[in-house]
Amino acid sequence: MCLQDVYDVLNADEAFLTSTSLCLCPIRSLNRQPIGEVGAPAWGPVCCALRDAYIEDVGLDFVAQIMAHEEEGQAVGGVAAGAKAAAAVLADA
């Protein structure tokens, strides 16, 4: 990631990452610097719109799936720490 990319992310209203196991996950901070308004919900309007469109189009509620795995103590994608962190963020959904 170049310095311009970091600047853009830190000055964005919201940011997210995508992956196979998480589908879509909002990012609250980068290098311990907050992204967007401090205290705002992790799921901003763009993240919510993308999440809802994915769930409707694919027919899979990935947030509910991750939360169910977390409640059962199972790792998502084989990474327990990552699953716990994702579940904490997704719990705001």
Secondary structure by P-SEA (a helix, b strand, c coil): ccaaaaaaaaaccccccccccccbbbbcccccccccccccccccaaaaaaaaaaaaaaccaaaaaaaaaaaacccccccaaaaaaaaaaaccc
